Amino acid sequence: MGRSSHPARRATCAALLAAAVWLAAGGCGGPKRLPAVVTSPRPRPGVEAPVDAAPAPATVAELPAHPVAPPIPWLEPAEPLRLLGVGLLEDRPELELRAEGAAWVRDADSGHTLVALEAGEPLTCRLAGDEVAWEAGAESGRVRSVALQPVDPGFLVSAPGGSYRGEFLVIATPHGHGLTLVNNVELEDYLKGVVPWEIGRHDATKFAALCAQAVAARTYTVARIGSRQARGFDLFATVMDQVYKGATGEDARCNEAIAATAPLVLRHAGREIEAYYSACCGGSSCAVSEVWPKPDLPYLRQAADKSSRGGNAWCSGSPYYNWRETWSAKALERLLQRTLPDYVDYMAQGGGAWGGVSYTPSRGGSAGNPGALREIAIKHRTPSGRVSELAIVMESGTYHVRGDRVRWVLTPAGGNPAILRSALFELEVVRDDERLSEISVRGRGFGHGIGLCQTGALGMAAAGQSWRDILAHYYPGATLDAVTRQER
């Protein structure tokens, strides 16, 4: 979205923002957020609503007058604003925010304008009980939630960590001791801050892969809206959902791919699919149940990542197609003394639902005190070859590590990456007489391996495959359709 200096356009943008705040303010308690893109009616937090009933959009006559700009007469209720909330920071004691152009500070609950700021003037927020204490210009006060909204949506807002399109919302962190910063941003602008950080920046020969990534990311976003509702936003800005860095490092070719595929998403049986993707599948994608204790989905299948005519895997050019990690027995023992108790705690707290026990004690053994490493072996594999159970025998007993959690237990010695690249690996154990001396993992791929393989998509694009071909390869049976634009 480009900037504009035209007075009429600025007034139009101001009225749209005023309408958006008002629409977000009604209906329930708790921090208010702007309307987000959903594909079926969703109640606001704490409000029961029948699944077949959506809140009626406001008519122009119902929109309140704003002290700066009145509602615009052509605001159509059939075309609601398409915004979602991205959680940027949580539990921060203080936040200092700015806009690069003129901006309003607003009470996000009521939509009331608290103060107008010039370009670059700071808005400082601190926690005050369950409210937000704010200071801006010569004004200050306390409200439940505060918004920083540029007068012209073409202006960026900035916070620790970068600059962003859209606007900011500050709330008290639910069940926390600080503030949460939310970036309310339009769907397509959000994707501009996701696609280059997820698949990278590439030349024109890879354009089809960028388009496929844009559709997958758009689909994932729409399907996941509301999944982080208890935290006060829709999506994390990290690998917990999708890496999002706002306007920092946007890429022109990625933006072109987003525009070329808008507003398409992937659907199956009338619903947005779970559009998972990972960096490199290592030559074989996999079904959901191979990685997580969840039901399989018909469009996420185990399949060879290559042409039907054979040849090398599409992702074979990835630097992570083959890799190796090595630990001395003592180094791995120290690592396992930390990660194995964490794994057992994770499983005990409902983190996994695989069948079978996670720990079998030896006489007097305790899961929280593993002791010395005795043995390590792969017990079972999935259809794609990934490890489904790893047995690690420690002095205190045997730990049965299942599914993708093997990646959290066998973390690389140098800490980079934070977890093992893939569960598609072989073990190599070196012994000194009968004692373990060195353990190596020889693996393929990077990530869980479900859905779109990003380096595979790049390989397909370089071979002349279209973005539709790429999506059909990684999400067989899914269909393309326009995203439904509907308010909460």
C-alpha positions in Angstrom: 0.0 0.0 0.0 1.6 3.3 -1.1 1.6 6.6 0.7 -0.7 9.4 -0.3 -0.6 13.1 0.3 -4.0 13.8 -1.3 -6.3 15.4 1.4 -9.4 13.6 0.2 -7.8 10.2 0.4 -6.5 11.0 3.9 -10.0 11.9 5.0 -11.3 8.7 3.5 -8.7 6.6 5.3 -9.4 8.4 8.6 -13.1 7.6 8.3 -12.4 3.9 7.5 -10.2 3.7 10.6 -12.9 5.4 12.7 -15.5 2.9 11.5 -13.1 0.0 12.2 -12.6 1.0 15.8 -16.3 1.5 16.4 -17.1 -1.9 14.8 -14.5 -3.6 17.0 -15.7 -1.9 20.2 -19.1 -3.5 20.7 -20.3 -6.9 21.8 -18.3 -8.2 24.7 -15.8 -7.6 27.5 -12.1 -8.0 27.2 -9.6 -6.3 24.9 -11.1 -5.2 21.6 -9.5 -6.1 18.3 -10.4 -5.1 14.8 -12.4 -7.5 12.6 -10.5 -10.4 11.2 -10.9 -12.6 8.2 -13.0 -15.7 9.0 -14.7 -18.3 6.9 -17.5 -19.1 9.2 -19.3 -17.0 11.9 -17.3 -16.9 15.1 -18.5 -15.5 18.4 -16.4 -12.9 20.3 -14.6 -14.2 23.4 -17.0 -14.9 26.2 -20.1 -14.6 24.0 -22.2 -17.6 23.0 -23.5 -17.5 19.4 -25.2 -20.1 17.3 -22.9 -21.4 14.5 -25.4 -20.4 11.9 -25.8 -16.8 13.0 -23.3 -14.1 12.2 -23.4 -10.6 13.7 -25.2 -8.2 11.4 -22.8 -5.6 9.9 -23.3 -2.0 10.9 -25.1 0.1 8.4 -23.7 3.5 7.5 -26.5 5.2 9.5 -25.5 3.3 12.6 -21.8 4.5 12.4 -21.1 7.2 15.0 -19.8 10.6 14.0 -16.1 11.0 14.6 -14.6 14.3 15.8 -12.1 14.4 12.9 -13.8 12.8 9.9 -17.4 11.7 9.5 -18.3 8.2 8.2 -18.0 8.0 4.4 -21.4 7.5 2.7 -20.2 4.6 0.5 -18.9 2.3 3.2 -20.5 -1.0 2.2 -21.5 -3.5 4.9 -21.1 -6.3 2.4 -17.3 -5.7 2.2 -16.0 -5.7 5.8 -12.5 -4.6 6.7 -10.1 -7.6 6.5 -7.8 -7.3 9.6 -6.2 -9.8 11.9 -4.3 -9.5 15.1 -0.6 -10.7 15.2 1.0 -11.1 18.6 4.4 -9.4 18.4 5.5 -9.1 22.1 4.1 -10.5 25.4 4.6 -9.7 29.0 6.7 -6.6 28.5 6.9 -4.1 31.4 7.0 -1.1 29.1 6.4 -0.4 25.4 7.4 2.7 23.4 5.7 3.0 20.1 5.8 5.5 17.2 4.2 6.2 13.8 6.1 7.6 10.9 3.2 10.0 10.1 0.5 11.7 12.1 -1.4 9.3 14.3 -4.2 8.9 16.8 -4.0 7.3 20.2 -7.3 5.8 21.0 -9.1 4.0 23.8 -9.6 0.7 21.9 -12.6 -0.3 23.9 -14.7 2.8 23.1 -13.0 4.1 20.0 -12.6 7.5 21.7 -9.6 9.5 20.5 -7.3 10.2 23.5 -4.7 12.4 21.7 -3.4 13.2 18.3 0.4 12.8 17.7 2.8 14.3 15.1 5.1 12.0 13.1 7.6 10.3 15.3 6.1 11.3 18.7 6.3 8.4 21.1 3.4 6.6 22.8 4.7 5.0 26.1 2.7 2.3 27.8 3.1 0.6 31.1 1.0 -1.9 33.1 -1.2 -0.4 35.8 -3.1 -3.2 37.5 -5.2 -4.8 34.8 -5.1 -1.5 32.7 -2.7 0.2 30.4 -1.2 3.4 31.6 -0.3 5.6 28.6 1.6 8.8 28.0 1.7 10.7 24.7 2.6 14.3 24.1 1.4 16.2 27.1 -1.4 13.8 27.8 -1.6 10.6 29.9 -4.3 8.3 31.3 -5.3 4.7 32.0 -7.5 2.5 29.8 -8.1 -1.2 29.4 -6.5 -1.2 26.0 -5.0 1.4 23.8 -4.5 1.7 20.0 -2.0 3.6 17.9 -3.5 4.3 14.5 -1.9 6.2 11.7 -4.1 8.9 10.1 -3.0 7.6 6.7 -2.8 3.7 6.6 0.1 4.2 4.2 2.3 5.2 7.2 4.1 2.6 9.2 4.1 2.1 13.0 7.3 1.1 14.8 8.1 -0.9 17.9 11.1 -2.7 19.3 12.0 -5.1 16.6 10.9 -3.3 13.5 8.3 -1.4 11.5 4.8 -2.6 10.6 1.9 -1.9 8.3 -1.5 -1.4 10.0 -1.7 -0.3 13.6 -0.8 -1.3 17.1 -3.0 -2.5 20.0 -1.7 -2.7 23.6 -3.4 -4.8 26.2 -2.5 -6.3 29.6 -1.1 -9.7 29.0 -3.8 -12.3 29.9 -2.6 -14.3 32.9 0.7 -12.4 32.8 2.5 -9.5 34.5 3.1 -7.2 31.6 1.8 -5.8 28.3 1.1 -7.6 25.0 1.6 -5.8 21.7 -0.6 -6.7 18.8 -0.3 -5.7 15.2 -3.7 -5.3 13.7 -3.0 -5.7 10.0 -4.8 -6.4 6.7 -4.4 -10.0 5.5 -2.5 -9.3 2.3 -0.2 -6.9 4.1 0.5 -9.5 6.7 1.5 -11.9 4.0 4.1 -9.4 2.8 5.8 -9.8 6.1 5.6 -13.6 6.0 6.4 -15.0 2.6 10.1 -13.7 2.2 10.9 -14.9 5.7 9.4 -18.3 5.2 10.6 -19.3 1.7 13.3 -16.6 1.1 14.0 -14.2 -1.7 14.5 -15.7 -5.2 14.9 -14.8 -8.8 12.2 -14.9 -11.5 12.8 -18.6 -12.2 11.4 -19.4 -8.8 8.3 -17.2 -9.0 5.9 -20.1 -9.1 7.3 -21.3 -5.8 6.7 -17.9 -4.3 3.1 -18.0 -5.5 2.6 -21.5 -4.0 4.0 -20.3 -0.7 1.7 -17.2 -0.7 -1.3 -19.4 -1.2 -0.2 -21.8 1.5 0.5 -19.0 4.0 -2.8 -17.3 3.2 -4.6 -20.6 3.7 -2.8 -21.3 7.0 -3.6 -17.8 8.2 -7.3 -17.9 7.5 -7.7 -21.4 8.9 -5.9 -20.4 12.2 -7.6 -17.1 12.9 -8.8 -17.2 16.5 -6.6 -20.1 17.5 -4.6 -17.8 20.0 -7.7 -16.0 21.1 -7.0 -16.6 24.8 -3.8 -14.6 24.4 -5.6 -11.6 22.9 -4.6 -12.1 19.2 -5.0 -14.4 16.3 -1.5 -15.6 15.4 2.0 -15.6 16.8 4.7 -13.8 14.8 7.1 -16.7 15.2 7.5 -20.3 14.1 4.7 -21.1 16.5 2.6 -20.0 13.5 4.4 -18.3 10.7 7.5 -16.1 10.9 6.3 -12.5 10.5 8.6 -9.4 10.5 6.2 -6.7 9.3 7.5 -4.3 6.8 11.1 -5.1 7.6 12.8 -6.8 4.6 9.7 -7.0 2.3 10.6 -8.3 -1.1 9.2 -6.9 -4.3 9.0 -10.3 -6.1 7.3 -11.9 -3.0 4.8 -9.0 -2.9 4.1 -9.7 -6.6 3.4 -13.3 -5.9 1.0 -12.4 -3.1 -0.9 -10.0 -5.4 -0.9 -12.6 -8.2 -2.6 -15.2 -6.1 -5.0 -13.0 -4.0 -7.5 -13.8 -2.7 -7.1 -17.6 -3.2 -6.9 -20.2 -0.5 -6.9 -24.0 -0.5 -10.1 -25.8 0.6 -11.2 -29.4 1.1 -14.8 -30.4 1.8 -15.7 -26.7 2.0 -13.1 -25.7 4.6 -9.7 -24.2 4.5 -7.1 -26.9 4.8 -4.4 -27.2 7.4 -1.7 -25.9 5.0 1.4 -27.1 6.8 4.8 -26.6 5.1 8.4 -27.1 6.0 11.8 -26.2 4.6 12.9 -29.6 3.2 11.1 -32.9 3.4 14.3 -34.9 2.7 12.8 -36.7 -0.3 9.5 -37.9 1.2 6.6 -35.9 2.6 4.6 -37.5 5.4 1.2 -37.9 6.9 0.2 -35.9 10.0 0.1 -39.0 12.2 3.7 -39.7 11.4 4.7 -36.5 13.2 2.0 -35.6 15.7 -0.7 -37.5 17.6 -3.4 -36.2 15.4 -5.7 -37.7 12.8 -4.5 -37.9 9.2 -6.0 -35.6 6.6 -6.7 -36.7 3.0 -4.8 -33.9 1.4 -1.6 -34.4 3.5 -0.2 -37.7 2.4 3.1 -39.6 2.5 4.5 -39.4 -0.9 7.9 -39.3 -2.7 9.0 -35.8 -3.5 9.8 -36.3 -7.1 8.3 -36.4 -10.6 6.1 -39.3 -11.6 8.8 -40.0 -14.2 11.3 -40.6 -11.4 14.7 -38.9 -11.0 16.1 -37.0 -8.0 13.8 -35.6 -5.3 12.7 -32.0 -6.0 14.4 -30.9 -2.8 17.7 -32.7 -3.4 19.4 -29.4 -4.1 18.8 -28.2 -0.5 21.9 -27.8 1.7 19.8 -29.7 4.3 18.9 -32.7 2.1 21.8 -34.6 3.8 23.2 -33.6 7.1 25.0 -35.0 10.2 25.2 -34.3 13.9 27.7 -35.9 16.2 28.0 -36.0 20.0 30.6 -37.7 22.3 28.9 -40.1 24.7 29.5 -37.8 27.6 28.2 -34.7 25.8 25.0 -36.6 24.7 24.6 -37.9 28.3 24.7 -34.3 29.7 22.2 -33.2 27.0 19.8 -36.1 27.7 19.9 -35.4 31.5 18.2 -32.1 30.6 16.0 -33.0 27.7 14.6 -36.3 28.8 12.9 -35.0 32.0 11.5 -32.2 29.9 10.0 -34.7 27.5 8.4 -36.8 30.3 6.9 -33.6 31.8 5.6 -32.6 28.3 3.9 -35.9 27.9 2.5 -35.9 31.4 0.9 -32.5 30.9 -1.0 -33.6 27.8 1.6 -32.5 25.3 1.3 -35.7 23.4 -1.3 -38.5 23.0 0.8 -41.3 21.5 0.0 -44.7 22.8 2.3 -46.3 25.3 4.3 -45.1 28.2 7.0 -42.5 28.0 9.2 -43.8 30.7 9.9 -47.3 32.2 11.9 -47.0 35.4 14.6 -49.4 36.5 14.7 -50.4 40.2 14.5 -47.2 42.2 14.8 -45.0 39.1 13.2 -41.6 38.7 12.2 -39.9 35.3 13.5 -36.6 36.6 17.0 -38.0 37.3 18.2 -39.9 34.2 21.7 -40.7 35.3 24.3 -42.2 32.9 23.6 -43.1 29.3 23.6 -46.8 28.7 22.1 -47.4 25.2 20.2 -45.7 22.4 18.3 -47.4 19.5 15.6 -46.7 17.0 12.6 -49.0 17.7 10.0 -48.1 15.1 9.7 -46.0 11.9 6.8 -44.4 10.1 5.9 -45.2 6.4 8.0 -42.3 5.2 11.0 -43.6 7.2 10.9 -41.1 10.0 11.6 -42.2 13.6 8.4 -42.9 15.4 10.0 -44.3 18.6 13.5 -43.9 20.0 14.5 -46.0 23.0 17.1 -44.3 25.2 18.3 -46.4 28.1 19.6 -44.4 31.0 20.8 -45.4 34.5 17.4 -44.6 35.9 15.3 -46.5 33.3 14.2 -46.4 29.6 12.7 -43.4 27.9 10.4 -44.0 25.0 10.6 -40.9 22.8 7.9 -40.7 20.2 7.1 -38.8 17.0 8.5 -35.4 16.3 9.6 -35.1 19.9 12.8 -36.9 19.1 13.9 -33.6 17.6 13.5 -31.9 20.9 15.4 -34.6 22.8 18.4 -34.9 20.5 19.2 -31.2 20.2 22.3 -30.3 18.3 25.4 -29.9 20.4 26.1 -26.3 19.2 22.5 -25.2 19.8 22.0 -24.2 16.1 19.4 -25.1 15.1 17.5 -25.3 18.4 16.2 -28.8 17.7 17.3 -31.6 15.4 16.6 -30.8 11.8 14.4 -33.8 11.0 13.1 -37.1 12.4 14.2 -38.8 9.1 17.6 -40.1 10.3 19.8 -43.1 11.0 21.8 -43.7 14.1 25.5 -44.5 14.1 26.9 -45.7 17.4 30.6 -46.0 18.1 31.8 -48.2 21.0 35.0 -48.5 22.9 34.8 -52.1 23.9 31.3 -52.3 25.3 31.0 -48.6 26.3 29.5 -45.9 24.1 32.0 -43.4 22.9 30.4 -41.4 20.1 26.8 -41.1 18.7 26.0 -39.7 15.3 22.8 -38.9 13.5 22.9 -39.0 9.7 19.7 -37.4 8.5 17.7 -35.9 5.6 15.5 -32.8 5.4 14.7 -29.9 7.7 11.3 -29.6 9.5 8.4 -31.9 10.1 7.9 -32.8 6.4 4.1 -32.4 6.2 2.6 -30.6 3.2 4.5 -28.2 1.0 8.3 -28.8 0.9 9.7 -25.3 0.3 12.9 -26.4 -1.4 11.0 -28.9 -3.3 8.6 -26.2 -4.5 11.7 -24.2 -5.6 13.0 -27.2 -7.5 9.6 -27.7 -9.2 9.5 -24.0 -10.2 13.0 -24.1 -11.6 11.9 -27.1 -13.7 9.0 -25.2 -15.2 6.2 -26.4 -13.0 3.4 -23.8 -12.3 2.3 -22.8 -8.9 -0.9 -24.7 -9.4 1.1 -27.8 -10.2 3.2 -27.3 -7.0 0.1 -27.0 -4.8 -1.5 -30.0 -6.4 1.6 -32.0 -5.8 1.9 -31.2 -2.1 -1.8 -30.8 -1.2 -3.5 -33.5 -3.4 -7.3 -33.2 -3.5 -7.4 -29.6 -2.3 -9.1 -27.0 -4.4 -8.5 -23.3 -4.9 -11.2 -20.8 -3.9 -11.5 -17.1 -3.0 -11.2 -16.3 0.7 -14.5 -15.5 2.3 -14.6 -11.9 3.7 -16.6 -11.9 6.8 -16.5 -10.1 10.1 -16.3 -11.7 13.5 
